[in-house]
Amino acid sequence: MITEEKRSLRKLVKILKNDLSEADRQLKSANIFKELANTEEFRNSDTVLLYWSMDDEVFTLGFIERWWKEKVILLPVVKGDTLDIKIYLGKNSMTPGERYGILEPTGTTFTNYEAIDLFVVPGVAFSKNNFRMGRGKGYYDKLLTKHRASKIGVCYDFQIFETVPIESHDVAMDKVISG
C-alpha cells in the first residue's frame, strides 16, 4: 500500500518537474539557497553537508561554489547501500560516482560526524509537517538517523504536500525551504 502511494507520488512529482523550464529551475534554486543562507542554522554553522544536485533537483552548484572556502562543505558519496561523506575541495576534486553518474568528491572519508552542524537534504516530496520522501533507496534516512545536527530539506513549491507516505525509518526535517 505505502509502496504504491510512493510510486504514484514520485510519478506525479516527475511530471511536475518536467514542466519546469531551465530558467525557472535556476531562479527557484537561487531563491531557495538565498533563504537558506539567511537562516540561523546556516549562519551559525561551520560544517555543512550539502548534495551535488541531479538535473531534476534544486541546483546546488552555485551555492557550494559560493561557500566552500568559508565553511567546510561536505558531500555524500554512494558506497553500496550507504552514503560516505567527503569534503568538497573544488570542482577539480570531483569524479563520477559508482552510481547515478553524480559527481562526487575524491579524498578521504569524513568521519567526524559530531562536527556537522547542518544537513541540507533533497527529496522527491515533503509533507507540511516536514517529513521527507526520497527516491526509495533510504540513503539519507540511514545517514540522518545517526546525527543530531539540524536538518533542512530543500525543494520546489510543488513538492510539498499535506502528507507523504512515511515508514518507521523515515526521518523528519527540522524545516523545509521551498521556492
Short mmCIF file of the C-alpha atoms (twelve columns), coordinates in Angstrom:
data_MODEL
# 
_entry.id   MODEL 
# 
loop_
_atom_site.group_PDB 
_atom_site.id 
_atom_site.type_symbol 
_atom_site.label_atom_id 
_atom_site.label_alt_id 
_atom_site.label_comp_id 
_atom_site.label_asym_id 
_atom_site.label_seq_id 
_atom_site.Cartn_x 
_atom_site.Cartn_y 
_atom_site.Cartn_z 
_atom_site.pdbx_PDB_model_num 
ATOM 1   C CA . MET A 1   0.000  0.000  0.000   1 
ATOM 2   C CA . ILE A 2   2.661  2.561  1.032   1 
ATOM 3   C CA . THR A 3   4.883  1.442  -1.839  1 
ATOM 4   C CA . GLU A 4   2.120  2.137  -4.358  1 
ATOM 5   C CA . GLU A 5   1.428  5.556  -2.776  1 
ATOM 6   C CA . LYS A 6   5.121  6.408  -3.009  1 
ATOM 7   C CA . ARG A 7   5.330  5.211  -6.610  1 
ATOM 8   C CA . SER A 8   2.329  7.382  -7.591  1 
ATOM 9   C CA . LEU A 9   3.713  10.426 -5.788  1 
ATOM 10  C CA . ARG A 10  7.133  10.002 -7.415  1 
ATOM 11  C CA . LYS A 11  5.442  9.830  -10.832 1 
ATOM 12  C CA . LEU A 12  3.414  12.988 -10.166 1 
ATOM 13  C CA . VAL A 13  6.453  14.953 -8.981  1 
ATOM 14  C CA . LYS A 14  8.453  13.819 -12.018 1 
ATOM 15  C CA . ILE A 15  5.728  15.188 -14.321 1 
ATOM 16  C CA . LEU A 16  5.661  18.490 -12.420 1 
ATOM 17  C CA . LYS A 17  9.452  18.787 -12.559 1 
ATOM 18  C CA . ASN A 18  9.444  18.144 -16.306 1 
ATOM 19  C CA . ASP A 19  7.111  21.141 -16.713 1 
ATOM 20  C CA . LEU A 20  9.723  23.489 -15.189 1 
ATOM 21  C CA . SER A 21  11.916 25.379 -17.627 1 
ATOM 22  C CA . GLU A 22  15.655 25.548 -17.040 1 
ATOM 23  C CA . ALA A 23  15.336 29.273 -16.276 1 
ATOM 24  C CA . ASP A 24  12.632 28.590 -13.668 1 
ATOM 25  C CA . ARG A 25  14.750 25.865 -12.058 1 
ATOM 26  C CA . GLN A 26  17.714 28.238 -11.808 1 
ATOM 27  C CA . LEU A 27  15.629 31.099 -10.405 1 
ATOM 28  C CA . LYS A 28  13.773 28.951 -7.886  1 
ATOM 29  C CA . SER A 29  17.017 27.283 -6.793  1 
ATOM 30  C CA . ALA A 30  18.726 30.655 -6.300  1 
ATOM 31  C CA . ASN A 31  15.796 31.877 -4.184  1 
ATOM 32  C CA . ILE A 32  15.788 28.715 -2.063  1 
ATOM 33  C CA . PHE A 33  19.500 28.979 -1.343  1 
ATOM 34  C CA . LYS A 34  19.276 32.711 -0.676  1 
ATOM 35  C CA . GLU A 35  16.708 31.895 2.011   1 
ATOM 36  C CA . LEU A 36  18.867 29.057 3.342   1 
ATOM 37  C CA . ALA A 37  21.901 31.351 3.612   1 
ATOM 38  C CA . ASN A 38  19.838 33.678 5.803   1 
ATOM 39  C CA . THR A 39  18.744 31.003 8.266   1 
ATOM 40  C CA . GLU A 40  20.202 30.969 11.739  1 
ATOM 41  C CA . GLU A 41  21.114 27.308 11.242  1 
ATOM 42  C CA . PHE A 42  23.306 28.089 8.232   1 
ATOM 43  C CA . ARG A 43  24.791 31.325 9.567   1 
ATOM 44  C CA . ASN A 44  25.840 29.562 12.785  1 
ATOM 45  C CA . SER A 45  27.288 26.509 11.059  1 
ATOM 46  C CA . ASP A 46  30.906 25.789 10.295  1 
ATOM 47  C CA . THR A 47  30.420 22.371 8.697   1 
ATOM 48  C CA . VAL A 48  27.526 21.761 6.298   1 
ATOM 49  C CA . LEU A 49  26.561 18.626 4.436   1 
ATOM 50  C CA . LEU A 50  25.006 19.537 1.081   1 
ATOM 51  C CA . TYR A 51  24.473 17.426 -2.034  1 
ATOM 52  C CA . TRP A 52  25.652 17.626 -5.637  1 
ATOM 53  C CA . SER A 53  22.352 18.085 -7.448  1 
ATOM 54  C CA . MET A 54  20.983 15.825 -10.117 1 
ATOM 55  C CA . ASP A 55  19.339 17.535 -13.103 1 
ATOM 56  C CA . ASP A 56  15.845 17.382 -11.583 1 
ATOM 57  C CA . GLU A 57  16.796 18.583 -8.074  1 
ATOM 58  C CA . VAL A 58  17.163 22.047 -6.608  1 
ATOM 59  C CA . PHE A 59  20.513 23.157 -8.047  1 
ATOM 60  C CA . THR A 60  23.338 23.302 -5.508  1 
ATOM 61  C CA . LEU A 61  26.464 24.026 -7.557  1 
ATOM 62  C CA . GLY A 62  26.332 27.816 -7.283  1 
ATOM 63  C CA . PHE A 63  25.732 27.649 -3.543  1 
ATOM 64  C CA . ILE A 64  28.512 25.127 -2.989  1 
ATOM 65  C CA . GLU A 65  30.918 27.241 -5.034  1 
ATOM 66  C CA . ARG A 66  29.891 30.372 -3.108  1 
ATOM 67  C CA . TRP A 67  30.561 28.858 0.350   1 
ATOM 68  C CA . TRP A 68  33.194 26.112 0.135   1 
ATOM 69  C CA . LYS A 69  36.090 28.408 1.019   1 
ATOM 70  C CA . GLU A 70  34.273 29.885 4.037   1 
ATOM 71  C CA . LYS A 71  32.728 26.760 5.531   1 
ATOM 72  C CA . VAL A 72  33.573 23.081 5.434   1 
ATOM 73  C CA . ILE A 73  31.248 21.746 2.749   1 
ATOM 74  C CA . LEU A 74  30.641 18.013 2.812   1 
ATOM 75  C CA . LEU A 75  29.060 15.954 0.058   1 
ATOM 76  C CA . PRO A 76  27.688 12.412 0.170   1 
ATOM 77  C CA . VAL A 77  29.308 9.614  -1.801  1 
ATOM 78  C CA . VAL A 78  27.332 6.454  -2.612  1 
ATOM 79  C CA . LYS A 79  29.076 3.352  -1.268  1 
ATOM 80  C CA . GLY A 80  26.923 0.292  -1.789  1 
ATOM 81  C CA . ASP A 81  23.739 0.811  0.245   1 
ATOM 82  C CA . THR A 82  25.013 3.741  2.301   1 
ATOM 83  C CA . LEU A 83  26.474 7.204  1.949   1 
ATOM 84  C CA . ASP A 84  30.022 8.088  2.892   1 
ATOM 85  C CA . ILE A 85  30.841 11.738 3.414   1 
ATOM 86  C CA . LYS A 86  33.763 13.610 1.869   1 
ATOM 87  C CA . ILE A 87  34.969 17.207 1.973   1 
ATOM 88  C CA . TYR A 88  34.391 19.287 -1.142  1 
ATOM 89  C CA . LEU A 89  37.706 20.761 -2.317  1 
ATOM 90  C CA . GLY A 90  36.607 22.380 -5.570  1 
ATOM 91  C CA . LYS A 91  35.260 21.197 -8.919  1 
ATOM 92  C CA . ASN A 92  38.611 19.672 -9.889  1 
ATOM 93  C CA . SER A 93  38.364 17.221 -6.998  1 
ATOM 94  C CA . MET A 94  35.136 15.698 -8.339  1 
ATOM 95  C CA . THR A 95  34.766 12.426 -10.239 1 
ATOM 96  C CA . PRO A 96  31.707 10.472 -11.464 1 
ATOM 97  C CA . GLY A 97  30.373 8.233  -8.697  1 
ATOM 98  C CA . GLU A 98  29.763 4.492  -8.827  1 
ATOM 99  C CA . ARG A 99  26.007 5.033  -9.183  1 
ATOM 100 C CA . TYR A 100 23.786 7.536  -10.970 1 
ATOM 101 C CA . GLY A 101 26.700 9.383  -12.627 1 
ATOM 102 C CA . ILE A 102 26.600 12.100 -9.962  1 
ATOM 103 C CA . LEU A 103 29.923 13.833 -9.438  1 
ATOM 104 C CA . GLU A 104 31.416 13.003 -6.055  1 
ATOM 105 C CA . PRO A 105 34.449 14.336 -4.198  1 
ATOM 106 C CA . THR A 106 37.579 12.227 -4.051  1 
ATOM 107 C CA . GLY A 107 39.778 12.013 -0.989  1 
ATOM 108 C CA . THR A 108 39.424 10.567 2.460   1 
ATOM 109 C CA . THR A 109 36.108 9.812  4.086   1 
ATOM 110 C CA . PHE A 110 34.969 12.386 6.658   1 
ATOM 111 C CA . THR A 111 34.179 10.634 9.941   1 
ATOM 112 C CA . ASN A 112 33.924 13.432 12.500  1 
ATOM 113 C CA . TYR A 113 30.125 13.350 12.442  1 
ATOM 114 C CA . GLU A 114 29.827 15.420 15.620  1 
ATOM 115 C CA . ALA A 115 31.378 18.349 13.725  1 
ATOM 116 C CA . ILE A 116 28.481 18.503 11.247  1 
ATOM 117 C CA . ASP A 117 26.280 21.469 12.128  1 
ATOM 118 C CA . LEU A 118 23.732 21.265 9.330   1 
ATOM 119 C CA . PHE A 119 22.382 18.785 6.795   1 
ATOM 120 C CA . VAL A 120 20.776 20.206 3.628   1 
ATOM 121 C CA . VAL A 121 18.774 17.408 2.062   1 
ATOM 122 C CA . PRO A 122 16.905 16.966 -1.239  1 
ATOM 123 C CA . GLY A 123 13.727 14.965 -1.537  1 
ATOM 124 C CA . VAL A 124 11.095 13.896 -4.023  1 
ATOM 125 C CA . ALA A 125 8.325  15.195 -1.764  1 
ATOM 126 C CA . PHE A 126 7.898  16.717 1.682   1 
ATOM 127 C CA . SER A 127 4.881  16.891 3.961   1 
ATOM 128 C CA . LYS A 128 3.688  20.053 5.674   1 
ATOM 129 C CA . ASN A 129 4.968  18.565 8.929   1 
ATOM 130 C CA . ASN A 130 8.475  18.210 7.407   1 
ATOM 131 C CA . PHE A 131 8.600  14.506 6.615   1 
ATOM 132 C CA . ARG A 132 10.620 13.664 3.539   1 
ATOM 133 C CA . MET A 133 10.089 11.079 0.860   1 
ATOM 134 C CA . GLY A 134 13.195 10.279 -1.160  1 
ATOM 135 C CA . ARG A 135 13.883 8.201  -4.235  1 
ATOM 136 C CA . GLY A 136 13.423 4.929  -2.376  1 
ATOM 137 C CA . LYS A 137 16.924 3.718  -1.556  1 
ATOM 138 C CA . GLY A 138 16.953 5.026  2.036   1 
ATOM 139 C CA . TYR A 139 20.416 6.574  1.741   1 
ATOM 140 C CA . TYR A 140 19.583 9.754  3.633   1 
ATOM 141 C CA . ASP A 141 17.413 8.058  6.259   1 
ATOM 142 C CA . LYS A 142 20.330 5.759  7.149   1 
ATOM 143 C CA . LEU A 143 22.685 8.725  7.362   1 
ATOM 144 C CA . LEU A 144 20.386 11.116 9.233   1 
ATOM 145 C CA . THR A 145 19.358 8.697  11.981  1 
ATOM 146 C CA . LYS A 146 22.938 8.821  13.263  1 
ATOM 147 C CA . HIS A 147 23.112 12.586 13.742  1 
ATOM 148 C CA . ARG A 148 21.596 15.315 15.871  1 
ATOM 149 C CA . ALA A 149 22.561 18.267 13.657  1 
ATOM 150 C CA . SER A 150 19.860 20.481 12.140  1 
ATOM 151 C CA . LYS A 151 18.215 19.034 9.042   1 
ATOM 152 C CA . ILE A 152 16.780 21.317 6.358   1 
ATOM 153 C CA . GLY A 153 15.019 19.929 3.308   1 
ATOM 154 C CA . VAL A 154 15.015 21.896 0.048   1 
ATOM 155 C CA . CYS A 155 12.541 21.525 -2.801  1 
ATOM 156 C CA . TYR A 156 10.348 23.301 -5.307  1 
ATOM 157 C CA . ASP A 157 6.966  24.551 -4.014  1 
ATOM 158 C CA . PHE A 158 5.021  21.855 -5.845  1 
ATOM 159 C CA . GLN A 159 6.933  19.153 -3.950  1 
ATOM 160 C CA . ILE A 160 5.198  19.994 -0.673  1 
ATOM 161 C CA . PHE A 161 2.060  18.006 0.106   1 
ATOM 162 C CA . GLU A 162 -0.310 17.834 3.046   1 
ATOM 163 C CA . THR A 163 1.118  14.407 3.882   1 
ATOM 164 C CA . VAL A 164 3.543  11.943 2.322   1 
ATOM 165 C CA . PRO A 165 3.606  8.195  2.944   1 
ATOM 166 C CA . ILE A 166 6.070  7.526  5.753   1 
ATOM 167 C CA . GLU A 167 7.532  4.468  7.373   1 
ATOM 168 C CA . SER A 168 9.114  3.950  10.797  1 
ATOM 169 C CA . HIS A 169 12.656 4.585  9.493   1 
ATOM 170 C CA . ASP A 170 11.799 7.920  7.812   1 
ATOM 171 C CA . VAL A 171 13.478 10.975 9.343   1 
ATOM 172 C CA . ALA A 172 11.665 14.320 9.562   1 
ATOM 173 C CA . MET A 173 13.443 17.553 8.693   1 
ATOM 174 C CA . ASP A 174 13.621 20.400 11.193  1 
ATOM 175 C CA . LYS A 175 12.382 22.671 8.412   1 
ATOM 176 C CA . VAL A 176 11.790 22.688 4.683   1 
ATOM 177 C CA . ILE A 177 12.639 25.581 2.371   1 
ATOM 178 C CA . SER A 178 10.847 25.700 -0.959  1 
ATOM 179 C CA . GLY A 179 10.630 28.115 -3.831  1 
# 
